[in-house]
Every structure is written in C-alpha cells, then in structure tokens.
Amino acid sequence: MIERADQLVLDYVSKAADAAHGVLRQDHRLDFVQRLRARIESERSGSEDPKVVARVLARFGDPAALVEREARRLSSGGEVPRIQAEPEVRPAESDTAVFPRVVDDVPPGVARGMREARERLTGRTERGLPFAGLRRAVMAGANPMATGGRDARTVVKGHPREVLAIGLLLLAALLVPMSLPSVAIFQVPVIVWAAGAATVLTSDSWSFRDRMIGIGAPMFGYGVGGVVIGALRVGGESGLSAFLTQFYAVSGIMFMIFTGLGVVWLAYRLWDLS
C-alpha cells in the first residue's frame, strides 16, 4: 500500500515534469517540480493510503494546467503566491514559498464540458483504431505526453512483480535449448517456468483472462503444437516411437515460440492497463 501511494505521487510529478519540458527553462523546471513535490507531501500529511493520496492529487488538478499557470507567473514576473488551503486540509506551517492552488481561468461548467469533450473525442478515436494501446506504447519513446506521461521506465518501476514474471517466462524459454542437469525429476526450464507462472497468477494488475493466456500459451504450444507438428513430421513412418521422436524434437521449439507470444500479450496488456 505504501509503494502504491508513493507511486501515485511519482507518476503525478513525472507527468508535470514532462509537461514542463520545452515550456519552462531547466532551472525553472527543477524549481517547479521541487515545489510541487514538497506541496504534495505537505498536503498528504504523511498518509500512506492510496485513496487519500489520490484525493490530494485530484485537488491539484491537471499537471499541464499547473505548468501553464507557472509559465504565466514567470512571464509576468510575479512572486510565488501562498496557497489557500482547502477546508479539509490543515494549512502548512512554513515560511517558505509553497505551490499555489490552481484556479481555472474559465467557469467551472465550461471547463468540465471541455474536459468531457476531449475525453469522448479521445476515446472515440482510439476505439476506432486497432491496437491503440500498442501504438501509444511505441509513441511513448519519442513523446511521453502522447501517453499521459507514461513511458517504459515508469511502467517497469510501477509493476516490479509483473516485470519479474515476464522475465522468468522469457528465461524459461531461453533455457530450453541448453543441456542442463535435472533437479530431482524436473528440468530446469520447467522449474523456471513454474516460478514465472506462479508470479503471474499472484499479480493483480492483469485480469484472470490475461493471466490464463500468458501462462497457458506455452502449455498449448508444447502440447497441442508439439502433437500437430510432430504428426505432420512423421510422414510415411508408422508407430508410436516414430511419433514420439518427432514430438520431442519439435515440442521444445513450440514451447519457446508460444512462450514468446504469451509474454508479448502480457507486456502489451500491462502497458494498456497501467
């Protein structure tokens, strides 16, 4: 719970920093981010409850709006105003400059209508395009603002267990061609895959369907794929021994291929749902 609350703050500050890039000078941007983080921590009052932290961040509003307000203040040469605390938040007892509360320049009803229109337009556009989440993931490398401030680094930092699970599944596939000694009666790739599958099952970031696809794909490839391809490779030969020979020759390769497909799906869904 503590890590999740801290991650909410980190994501919010990261979005603000990304929005300030190219708008504020480097020294102004650093000062802006430091004051924002300090003000959030002050309003947070040491709470580690994600719900409380989310409400605090909601009162600050859109990070991009904060950047615009800061840019206007700097262009006018004004001083940093002291925040007017919300009624439910204790005033900060400090003589240092604090981050100002955002006041919309447009009436609340107009601002709400504009926000709802942008959300509907964005949702309609993405629903009409295939693999919108995948394109957002690709775009994040060049323009994090295209994904709301998210990039691969923030997703990895926010989901360490899921990244570990994906890494274990990939490692299991890479170990298949290697001649490693068995541990008791189990092959090393099987042990590594089982650890990865257990980690996937304990994750709450993926849906049950996504988890079943991720860990079921390697088993499907090994079993069904090995049987189908092995049967096709038997050709004119007959007998169970000939089939088993071909099955064991291709089942490992099919396991590797379908493990890769399952990992791609899990990674895509992790990005899309984060």
N, C-alpha and C positions, 0 to 999 in steps of 0.2 A: 504494500500500500504506500509506503514511504517513497519507494522508487517511482511509483506511478505518479504521485503528486509532484515530485521533483521533475519528472519528465514533462508534465503539463507546463510547468514554468519554463523549462528549457525550450520546448517547442514554441511557446509563445514568443519568448525573447528572440529565438532564431528567426522566426517569421518577421519580427520587427527589424532585426539586423539586415535581413535580405531585402526588405522593403526600403531600408535606408541606403542601400548600396546604390551609388550613382546619383543619389538625391542630396545626401549630406557629405561634407568633407570627412576625411578619415578621422581627424581629431574630434570633430563634432559628432560623428557617428559613434565613436567609442564612448564619449561622454554621455550621449543619449542612451546607449544600451546600458551603461553602468547605472545611470539614474533610474531607468525603467526597472532594472532588476532589483535595485535597492528599494524602490517604491512598492514593488510587488511583494517582496519579503516583508516589508513593514505592514502592508495591508493583510498579508497572510497570517501574521502574528504567530509564527511557529507551527501552524496547523499542518498535519501530515495527511489530512482527509482529502482525497481527490475531489469529492463533491464541493467541499468548502473552497479549495483552491480554484476549481472551475468557476464557482460563483464570483470569486475575486477577479479572475481574468475577464469574466464577462462584463464586469463593471468598467474595465479599461477600454473595452470595445475593440474595433478593428485595428490591428497593428499599423496598417497602411494609413489609417486616419491619424494615428499618433505621429507618424513620420511627417505627414502633411502639416500638421499643427506645429511641429518643431521647426520645419522649414520656414513656415510663415513667421514664427517668432524670431528666427535668426535673421531673416531678410529685413525685418523691421527693427532689428537691434534692441528688442525688448529683453527685460530680465525674465528669469525663470519664475513664474508665479507659484505661490504656495497653494497646495491642493486644498480644496474644500471637501473634507471627508464626507462620505455617505453617512446617513444617520446610524446604520448598524455597525459601522466601523469606528474603532477608537482612533482619535486624532494622534498623529505621530508627534512624540515629544522630542523634537530635534530642531536645531537652529540651522541645519544645512538645507540647501536647496532640494526640493522634492519635485517629483514629476507631477505635472498639472493634470487635473481631471479633464477629460475630453468633453467639450460642449459642441454639439452639432451646429453647423452653420446654417442648416436648413430645418424647417419644422419637423418634429418627430414623425408625424404622419407621412410626410413626403419622403423622409429618409427611409422609413420602413417600406413604403411602396417601391422605392428604387431598389432596395436590397432584395425584396421578394422577386422583383422582375429579373434582376441579374441571376438569382438562383434558379428561377424557372428556365430562363434562356440557356444557362449553362447546362442544366440537367437535360433539357430537350435536345440540345446539340450533341451531348455525349451519348444519350440513349440512341440517337440515330446513327452513330458511328460505331463500327465493330472494333472491339479491343481498345476502347477508350482508355482504360486503366493502363494498358501496356504502353500506349503512346505517351501518356503522362509520365510514366517511369522513364522512357527514353528522353523526353524533353527536359526532365529534371537535371540531367547532367549539364545542359547548357543554360537553362533558365529555371532556377528553383522556384521563382514566383509563379511559373506555369502550373506548379503542383501545390500551391499554397505554402511554399517554404519548405516542403519536404524534399529530401534527396536520399540517396542510398545510405549516406552516413547516419542521418537521423533515424531512418528505419532500422538499421542494424543496432544502433545504440538503444532504441526503444524496445527491441524484441530480441534480447540475447538468447533466450531459451529456444526460440524458433530458429535462429541462425545456427545454433549448436545442432539442432535436429537435422537441418538441411545439410550441414557439414558432415554429420555422421552417415547419413544416407549416401552422400557422394563418396565418402571414404570407403564404405562397404562395396560400392560398385567398382571402385578403382582397385580394390584388393582381390577381386575375383580372378584375374589372370595370374596372380602371384601364387607360387607354390609354398604356402605357409603351413607349418605343422598344426595339427588339430589341437584344440583344447578340450580334453576329455573326448567326447564323441562329436563335438561341434566344430565346424570350420570357422576360421576367424572372420571371414566376411559375414557369415550368418550371425555371429555374436555382435558385430558392429552394427549390422542392420537392425537387429532386435533392440539394441540400445537406442538407435535413432527412431525406430517405430514407437518405442515407449515414450520417448521425449515428445514426439508428435502428438501422441494420444493425451498427454498431460497438458498440452497447450490449450489456452482459452482464446487465442487470437484467431484460430481457424474454426470454421464450422465443422460439424460432425461429418458432413459430406466431403468437405475438402480433406479432412484427415484420412478418411477412408480411401479417397482417390490417391493421396500421397503414399500411403503405406501399402495399398492394395495393388498399385500398378506393378511393382517389382514381382510380387507373387503371381500376378496374372501373366506377366511376361515369362517367368520361369516355368510355370505350369502349362498354361494354355499355349503360349508361344512356343515353348520347347516341344510340346506334343505335336503341334501343327507343322512346324518347320522340320522336326525330326521325322515325321511321317512322310513329308514330301521328299526328304533326302534319302529315304530308304530305297526308293526306286524299285528295281526289279528284285532286290533281295527280299527274302522272307524269313520269318522267325522273330521271336521276341528279342533275342540277343542283338540282332542287327538293328532293331528299332532302338533299344536301349543305348547302343553305341552312338547312334546319331543324336538321340535325345541329350545325352550328356555332353556331346560335342557342341551343341548349339544353345542349350538351356542357360549356360552362364552368360553367353553373349546377349541373349534375350533379357536376362535379368538386368544386365548393365544398361541396355537401351531403355527399358521401361522404368528403371530407377531414375534415369536422367529425365524422362518425361514427367514422372511424378514430382521430382524436385523442381522442375520448371513450373509446374502447376502450383506447387506450394509457394514458391517465391513470388509468382505473379499475384496469387491471392493475398499473400502477406502485404505486398505493396498496395494492392487495391483496397484492402480493408483497414490499413493503418491510418 
